Amino acid sequence: MSTVAFIRRMLDAGFSHEDALKAAEAFEAVVYIPRSKAAIRQERYRNRLQLSEDEWNGLRSLVQERDGYACVYCGTQEDSLHVDHVVPLIQGGTNDPDNLATACRECNCGKGGRTVEEWRGAKQ
């Protein structure tokens, strides 16, 4: 959200111009803290999931252990495994462990927001 959009929301909510500008200064201080692109993506991802970092890490560990620390799509065992939503969130998938699977980076990024069937069909 831009600073201008933030101020507009504050004004729409009934705050005075002075209070909105003060809040915007605090907003800018929080929003523009230098962070890596990966850290920003992880934060957005956790926010979309509505899970705390500890909750997501616990769920991720559970899924990876269940799947034997290997990609369920290609069998690769590597150090940096992802947890994939079998039915993507954008298509109505959930964070239920039955909808999560361990995936290597290549498979997870290649699959993207598609279902497994859509992804495999596109690969052929």
C-alpha positions as CSV (number, residue, x, y, z in Angstrom):
1,M,0.0,0.0,0.0
2,S,1.4,3.4,-0.9
3,T,1.6,6.2,1.6
4,V,-1.1,8.2,-0.3
5,A,-3.4,5.2,-0.1
6,F,-2.7,4.9,3.6
7,I,-3.5,8.6,4.2
8,R,-6.8,8.3,2.2
9,R,-7.8,5.3,4.3
10,M,-7.1,7.2,7.5
11,L,-9.1,10.2,6.2
12,D,-12.0,7.9,5.1
13,A,-12.0,6.4,8.6
14,G,-12.6,9.8,10.1
15,F,-9.1,10.8,11.3
16,S,-8.0,14.4,11.0
17,H,-5.4,15.5,8.4
18,E,-2.8,16.0,11.2
19,D,-3.4,12.5,12.7
20,A,-3.3,10.9,9.2
21,L,0.0,12.6,8.4
22,K,1.6,11.5,11.7
23,A,0.4,8.0,11.2
24,A,1.7,8.1,7.6
25,E,5.2,9.0,8.9
26,A,5.1,6.0,11.2
27,F,3.7,3.9,8.3
28,E,6.6,4.9,6.1
29,A,9.2,4.1,8.8
30,V,7.8,0.6,9.1
31,V,7.2,-0.1,5.4
32,Y,10.5,1.1,4.1
33,I,12.8,-0.8,6.4
34,P,15.4,-2.3,4.0
35,R,14.6,-6.1,3.6
36,S,15.7,-8.6,1.1
37,K,13.2,-9.6,-1.6
38,A,13.1,-13.1,-0.2
39,A,12.2,-11.8,3.3
40,I,9.4,-9.6,1.8
41,R,8.0,-12.6,-0.2
42,Q,8.0,-14.8,2.9
43,E,6.2,-12.1,4.9
44,R,3.6,-11.6,2.2
45,Y,3.2,-15.4,1.9
46,R,2.7,-15.8,5.7
47,N,0.2,-12.9,5.8
48,R,-1.8,-14.5,3.0
49,L,-1.9,-17.8,4.8
50,Q,-3.0,-16.1,8.1
51,L,-0.5,-18.2,10.0
52,S,2.2,-17.0,12.4
53,E,5.8,-17.8,11.5
54,D,5.9,-20.4,14.2
55,E,2.7,-22.0,13.1
56,W,3.9,-22.1,9.5
57,N,7.3,-23.5,10.4
58,G,5.7,-26.2,12.5
59,L,3.3,-27.2,9.7
60,R,6.1,-27.2,7.2
61,S,8.2,-29.5,9.4
62,L,5.3,-31.8,9.8
63,V,4.6,-32.0,6.1
64,Q,8.3,-32.5,5.2
65,E,8.6,-35.3,7.8
66,R,5.5,-37.0,6.5
67,D,6.8,-36.8,2.9
68,G,10.2,-38.3,3.9
69,Y,12.1,-35.0,3.1
70,A,11.8,-35.6,-0.6
71,C,9.9,-33.9,-3.4
72,V,6.6,-35.7,-4.0
73,Y,6.7,-34.8,-7.7
74,C,10.2,-35.9,-8.8
75,G,11.7,-37.6,-5.7
76,T,14.6,-35.1,-5.3
77,Q,16.1,-34.9,-1.8
78,E,17.8,-31.6,-1.2
79,D,18.5,-29.2,1.6
80,S,16.1,-26.4,0.7
81,L,12.7,-28.1,0.1
82,H,9.5,-26.1,-0.3
83,V,6.0,-26.9,0.9
84,D,3.6,-26.7,-2.0
85,H,-0.2,-26.3,-2.0
86,V,-1.4,-29.1,-4.1
87,V,-4.6,-27.1,-4.9
88,P,-3.2,-23.6,-4.9
89,L,-4.6,-21.0,-2.5
90,I,-5.5,-18.8,-5.5
91,Q,-7.8,-21.7,-6.7
92,G,-9.4,-22.2,-3.3
93,G,-6.9,-24.5,-1.7
94,T,-6.4,-24.5,2.0
95,N,-3.5,-24.8,4.5
96,D,-4.8,-28.2,5.6
97,P,-1.9,-30.7,5.7
98,D,-3.8,-32.9,3.2
99,N,-3.4,-30.1,0.7
100,L,0.3,-29.6,1.4
101,A,3.2,-31.5,-0.2
102,T,7.0,-31.3,0.0
103,A,8.4,-30.1,-3.3
104,C,11.8,-29.1,-4.6
105,R,12.4,-25.6,-5.8
106,E,12.2,-26.5,-9.5
107,C,8.9,-28.4,-9.2
108,N,7.3,-25.9,-6.8
109,C,8.2,-22.8,-8.9
110,G,7.4,-24.6,-12.2
111,K,3.9,-25.6,-10.9
112,G,3.2,-22.1,-9.7
113,G,-0.6,-21.4,-9.2
114,R,-1.7,-24.5,-11.2
115,T,-3.0,-27.8,-10.0
116,V,-0.8,-30.8,-10.4
117,E,-3.0,-32.0,-13.4
118,E,-2.7,-28.6,-15.1
119,W,1.0,-28.4,-14.5
120,R,1.7,-32.0,-15.7
121,G,-0.5,-31.4,-18.8
122,A,1.5,-28.3,-19.7
123,K,4.8,-30.1,-19.3
124,Q,3.8,-32.7,-22.0
